[in-house]
Amino acid sequence: MHAPRKALPEVDTQRCTGCGWCVGVCPPHVLSLQVQGTDRFGPKRSVLHDAPGCTGCALCAVRCPFDAIRMVRRDALKAD
């Protein structure tokens, strides 16, 4: 028996500004802002840090004012 298919947020780091709206609206708190690159003062971007905990509700994608998050079906993320 397979787990139900669900969509997970995929963040476009070119569009993400690190505003944090998606992090704030996420009910299971599976998104976080992380510094990109090696410079600790570099830009922050949204990252899905707990994919198994994601419910696939898509509130993050709906709330993002920069269209930086799209929901991708989980079976499309891996090719196995």
VMD Tcl script that builds the backbone (N, CA, C; Angstrom):
set m [mol new atoms 240]
animate dup $m
set s [atomselect $m all]
$s set {name element resname resid chain x y z} {
  {N N MET 1 A 0.848 -1.187 0.000}
  {CA C MET 1 A 0.000 0.000 0.000}
  {C C MET 1 A 0.888 1.244 0.000}
  {N N HIS 2 A 0.651 2.125 -0.936}
  {CA C HIS 2 A 1.455 3.330 -1.068}
  {C C HIS 2 A 0.819 4.485 -0.312}
  {N N ALA 3 A 1.677 5.399 0.137}
  {CA C ALA 3 A 1.169 6.616 0.775}
  {C C ALA 3 A 0.445 7.441 -0.278}
  {N N PRO 4 A -0.549 8.214 0.124}
  {CA C PRO 4 A -1.261 9.033 -0.857}
  {C C PRO 4 A -0.320 10.033 -1.520}
  {N N ARG 5 A -0.544 10.238 -2.795}
  {CA C ARG 5 A 0.275 11.216 -3.509}
  {C C ARG 5 A -0.074 12.608 -3.018}
  {N N LYS 6 A 0.942 13.432 -2.925}
  {CA C LYS 6 A 0.695 14.819 -2.572}
  {C C LYS 6 A 1.696 15.700 -3.287}
  {N N ALA 7 A 1.405 16.966 -3.323}
  {CA C ALA 7 A 2.301 17.927 -3.946}
  {C C ALA 7 A 3.123 18.600 -2.861}
  {N N LEU 8 A 4.360 18.895 -3.204}
  {CA C LEU 8 A 5.259 19.593 -2.288}
  {C C LEU 8 A 5.662 20.923 -2.911}
  {N N PRO 9 A 5.941 21.921 -2.070}
  {CA C PRO 9 A 6.358 23.211 -2.613}
  {C C PRO 9 A 7.775 23.147 -3.178}
  {N N GLU 10 A 7.934 23.738 -4.337}
  {CA C GLU 10 A 9.249 23.871 -4.956}
  {C C GLU 10 A 9.504 25.376 -5.088}
  {N N VAL 11 A 10.599 25.833 -4.499}
  {CA C VAL 11 A 10.901 27.263 -4.458}
  {C C VAL 11 A 11.832 27.638 -5.603}
  {N N ASP 12 A 11.433 28.647 -6.364}
  {CA C ASP 12 A 12.274 29.208 -7.424}
  {C C ASP 12 A 13.161 30.254 -6.758}
  {N N THR 13 A 14.418 29.926 -6.547}
  {CA C THR 13 A 15.323 30.832 -5.814}
  {C C THR 13 A 15.612 32.114 -6.582}
  {N N GLN 14 A 15.334 32.127 -7.881}
  {CA C GLN 14 A 15.520 33.350 -8.660}
  {C C GLN 14 A 14.397 34.351 -8.392}
  {N N ARG 15 A 13.225 33.853 -8.028}
  {CA C ARG 15 A 12.076 34.725 -7.755}
  {C C ARG 15 A 11.896 35.015 -6.265}
  {N N CYS 16 A 12.353 34.093 -5.418}
  {CA C CYS 16 A 12.187 34.247 -3.966}
  {C C CYS 16 A 12.998 35.429 -3.459}
  {N N THR 17 A 12.360 36.285 -2.671}
  {CA C THR 17 A 13.047 37.454 -2.111}
  {C C THR 17 A 13.395 37.268 -0.635}
  {N N GLY 18 A 12.946 36.165 -0.043}
  {CA C GLY 18 A 13.197 35.932 1.374}
  {C C GLY 18 A 12.293 36.742 2.279}
  {N N CYS 19 A 11.123 37.099 1.789}
  {CA C CYS 19 A 10.210 37.946 2.571}
  {C C CYS 19 A 9.637 37.216 3.788}
  {N N GLY 20 A 9.522 35.872 3.704}
  {CA C GLY 20 A 9.057 35.090 4.836}
  {C C GLY 20 A 7.556 34.882 4.934}
  {N N TRP 21 A 6.781 35.379 3.983}
  {CA C TRP 21 A 5.336 35.195 4.043}
  {C C TRP 21 A 4.968 33.719 4.028}
  {N N CYS 22 A 5.657 32.950 3.212}
  {CA C CYS 22 A 5.355 31.515 3.122}
  {C C CYS 22 A 5.662 30.798 4.436}
  {N N VAL 23 A 6.743 31.178 5.072}
  {CA C VAL 23 A 7.127 30.576 6.356}
  {C C VAL 23 A 6.064 30.871 7.408}
  {N N GLY 24 A 5.573 32.094 7.427}
  {CA C GLY 24 A 4.579 32.501 8.410}
  {C C GLY 24 A 3.220 31.852 8.239}
  {N N VAL 25 A 2.860 31.498 7.007}
  {CA C VAL 25 A 1.529 30.957 6.747}
  {C C VAL 25 A 1.508 29.419 6.779}
  {N N CYS 26 A 2.652 28.781 6.872}
  {CA C CYS 26 A 2.746 27.323 6.814}
  {C C CYS 26 A 2.273 26.680 8.120}
  {N N PRO 27 A 1.112 25.967 8.095}
  {CA C PRO 27 A 0.593 25.368 9.330}
  {C C PRO 27 A 1.519 24.350 9.990}
  {N N PRO 28 A 2.157 23.433 9.225}
  {CA C PRO 28 A 3.031 22.467 9.895}
  {C C PRO 28 A 4.462 22.976 10.111}
  {N N HIS 29 A 4.737 24.215 9.713}
  {CA C HIS 29 A 6.058 24.836 9.924}
  {C C HIS 29 A 7.188 24.021 9.300}
  {N N VAL 30 A 7.045 23.693 8.027}
  {CA C VAL 30 A 8.061 22.901 7.346}
  {C C VAL 30 A 8.929 23.738 6.401}
  {N N LEU 31 A 8.658 25.038 6.334}
  {CA C LEU 31 A 9.469 25.950 5.532}
  {C C LEU 31 A 10.297 26.824 6.460}
  {N N SER 32 A 11.473 27.212 5.987}
  {CA C SER 32 A 12.301 28.127 6.766}
  {C C SER 32 A 13.087 29.010 5.806}
  {N N LEU 33 A 13.612 30.099 6.340}
  {CA C LEU 33 A 14.477 30.969 5.553}
  {C C LEU 33 A 15.913 30.589 5.860}
  {N N GLN 34 A 16.689 30.367 4.818}
  {CA C GLN 34 A 18.088 29.998 4.994}
  {C C GLN 34 A 18.956 30.880 4.126}
  {N N VAL 35 A 20.131 31.200 4.648}
  {CA C VAL 35 A 21.098 32.000 3.901}
  {C C VAL 35 A 21.623 31.163 2.744}
  {N N GLN 36 A 21.702 31.769 1.582}
  {CA C GLN 36 A 22.216 31.090 0.401}
  {C C GLN 36 A 23.703 31.377 0.239}
  {N N GLY 37 A 24.445 30.386 -0.177}
  {CA C GLY 37 A 25.873 30.561 -0.414}
  {C C GLY 37 A 26.689 30.475 0.863}
  {N N THR 38 A 27.938 30.881 0.766}
  {CA C THR 38 A 28.860 30.758 1.896}
  {C C THR 38 A 28.936 32.015 2.749}
  {N N ASP 39 A 28.472 33.126 2.249}
  {CA C ASP 39 A 28.492 34.385 3.001}
  {C C ASP 39 A 27.345 34.383 4.002}
  {N N ARG 40 A 27.647 34.404 5.277}
  {CA C ARG 40 A 26.580 34.325 6.282}
  {C C ARG 40 A 25.657 35.535 6.263}
  {N N PHE 41 A 26.050 36.588 5.568}
  {CA C PHE 41 A 25.204 37.770 5.438}
  {C C PHE 41 A 24.551 37.827 4.056}
  {N N GLY 42 A 24.626 36.705 3.337}
  {CA C GLY 42 A 24.049 36.632 1.998}
  {C C GLY 42 A 22.529 36.641 2.050}
  {N N PRO 43 A 21.896 36.620 0.896}
  {CA C PRO 43 A 20.436 36.664 0.842}
  {C C PRO 43 A 19.819 35.387 1.401}
  {N N LYS 44 A 18.673 35.552 2.031}
  {CA C LYS 44 A 17.927 34.404 2.540}
  {C C LYS 44 A 16.877 34.012 1.514}
  {N N ARG 45 A 16.617 32.722 1.450}
  {CA C ARG 45 A 15.601 32.188 0.557}
  {C C ARG 45 A 14.805 31.136 1.311}
  {N N SER 46 A 13.590 30.935 0.896}
  {CA C SER 46 A 12.730 29.932 1.504}
  {C C SER 46 A 13.203 28.538 1.097}
  {N N VAL 47 A 13.172 27.622 2.068}
  {CA C VAL 47 A 13.603 26.241 1.837}
  {C C VAL 47 A 12.618 25.298 2.524}
  {N N LEU 48 A 12.264 24.232 1.848}
  {CA C LEU 48 A 11.449 23.186 2.450}
  {C C LEU 48 A 12.394 22.308 3.251}
  {N N HIS 49 A 12.377 22.427 4.570}
  {CA C HIS 49 A 13.327 21.688 5.405}
  {C C HIS 49 A 12.760 20.390 5.964}
  {N N ASP 50 A 11.471 20.133 5.784}
  {CA C ASP 50 A 10.858 18.919 6.314}
  {C C ASP 50 A 9.792 18.416 5.343}
  {N N ALA 51 A 10.238 17.844 4.225}
  {CA C ALA 51 A 9.294 17.365 3.206}
  {C C ALA 51 A 8.299 16.342 3.746}
  {N N PRO 52 A 8.715 15.368 4.564}
  {CA C PRO 52 A 7.734 14.405 5.081}
  {C C PRO 52 A 6.641 15.055 5.944}
  {N N GLY 53 A 6.953 16.180 6.569}
  {CA C GLY 53 A 5.974 16.860 7.414}
  {C C GLY 53 A 5.015 17.753 6.659}
  {N N CYS 54 A 5.299 17.999 5.379}
  {CA C CYS 54 A 4.453 18.870 4.558}
  {C C CYS 54 A 3.125 18.189 4.273}
  {N N THR 55 A 2.035 18.917 4.451}
  {CA C THR 55 A 0.704 18.380 4.196}
  {C C THR 55 A 0.253 18.590 2.749}
  {N N GLY 56 A 0.969 19.422 2.004}
  {CA C GLY 56 A 0.589 19.700 0.629}
  {C C GLY 56 A -0.567 20.670 0.504}
  {N N CYS 57 A -0.805 21.467 1.541}
  {CA C CYS 57 A -1.958 22.372 1.562}
  {C C CYS 57 A -1.856 23.518 0.553}
  {N N ALA 58 A -0.646 23.850 0.121}
  {CA C ALA 58 A -0.387 24.893 -0.880}
  {C C ALA 58 A -0.607 26.320 -0.378}
  {N N LEU 59 A -0.782 26.520 0.920}
  {CA C LEU 59 A -0.948 27.882 1.430}
  {C C LEU 59 A 0.288 28.738 1.144}
  {N N CYS 60 A 1.455 28.126 1.166}
  {CA C CYS 60 A 2.692 28.862 0.887}
  {C C CYS 60 A 2.683 29.405 -0.541}
  {N N ALA 61 A 2.282 28.571 -1.490}
  {CA C ALA 61 A 2.248 28.985 -2.888}
  {C C ALA 61 A 1.197 30.066 -3.124}
  {N N VAL 62 A 0.062 29.937 -2.461}
  {CA C VAL 62 A -1.004 30.930 -2.602}
  {C C VAL 62 A -0.572 32.267 -2.017}
  {N N ARG 63 A 0.122 32.232 -0.893}
  {CA C ARG 63 A 0.491 33.458 -0.186}
  {C C ARG 63 A 1.686 34.185 -0.793}
  {N N CYS 64 A 2.550 33.476 -1.501}
  {CA C CYS 64 A 3.767 34.092 -2.043}
  {C C CYS 64 A 3.418 35.214 -3.025}
  {N N PRO 65 A 3.830 36.456 -2.705}
  {CA C PRO 65 A 3.505 37.580 -3.590}
  {C C PRO 65 A 4.385 37.643 -4.841}
  {N N PHE 66 A 5.388 36.778 -4.928}
  {CA C PHE 66 A 6.329 36.827 -6.049}
  {C C PHE 66 A 6.233 35.600 -6.959}
  {N N ASP 67 A 5.200 34.764 -6.744}
  {CA C ASP 67 A 5.022 33.535 -7.528}
  {C C ASP 67 A 6.307 32.702 -7.569}
  {N N ALA 68 A 6.973 32.623 -6.420}
  {CA C ALA 68 A 8.234 31.887 -6.337}
  {C C ALA 68 A 8.034 30.440 -5.923}
  {N N ILE 69 A 6.809 30.056 -5.562}
  {CA C ILE 69 A 6.566 28.696 -5.102}
  {C C ILE 69 A 5.503 28.054 -5.975}
  {N N ARG 70 A 5.831 26.882 -6.448}
  {CA C ARG 70 A 4.837 26.093 -7.188}
  {C C ARG 70 A 4.764 24.729 -6.530}
  {N N MET 71 A 3.599 24.144 -6.579}
  {CA C MET 71 A 3.393 22.827 -6.003}
  {C C MET 71 A 3.699 21.775 -7.066}
  {N N VAL 72 A 4.535 20.814 -6.695}
  {CA C VAL 72 A 4.952 19.762 -7.610}
  {C C VAL 72 A 4.554 18.424 -7.004}
  {N N ARG 73 A 3.907 17.602 -7.789}
  {CA C ARG 73 A 3.516 16.293 -7.277}
  {C C ARG 73 A 4.736 15.518 -6.824}
  {N N ARG 74 A 4.631 14.884 -5.694}
  {CA C ARG 74 A 5.754 14.191 -5.087}
  {C C ARG 74 A 6.337 13.128 -5.997}
  {N N ASP 75 A 5.524 12.381 -6.710}
  {CA C ASP 75 A 6.072 11.347 -7.589}
  {C C ASP 75 A 6.807 11.946 -8.782}
  {N N ALA 76 A 6.570 13.227 -9.079}
  {CA C ALA 76 A 7.301 13.891 -10.162}
  {C C ALA 76 A 8.664 14.371 -9.688}
  {N N LEU 77 A 8.873 14.480 -8.373}
  {CA C LEU 77 A 10.139 14.949 -7.830}
  {C C LEU 77 A 11.218 13.874 -7.872}
  {N N LYS 78 A 10.826 12.630 -7.814}
  {CA C LYS 78 A 11.808 11.560 -7.855}
  {C C LYS 78 A 11.480 10.604 -8.997}
  {N N ALA 79 A 12.480 10.101 -9.603}
  {CA C ALA 79 A 12.282 9.271 -10.792}
  {C C ALA 79 A 12.398 7.780 -10.482}
  {N N ASP 80 A 11.924 7.352 -9.314}
  {CA C ASP 80 A 12.002 5.921 -9.031}
  {C C ASP 80 A 10.668 5.274 -9.096}
}
mol reanalyze $m
mol bondsrecalc $m
mol representation Tube
mol addrep $m
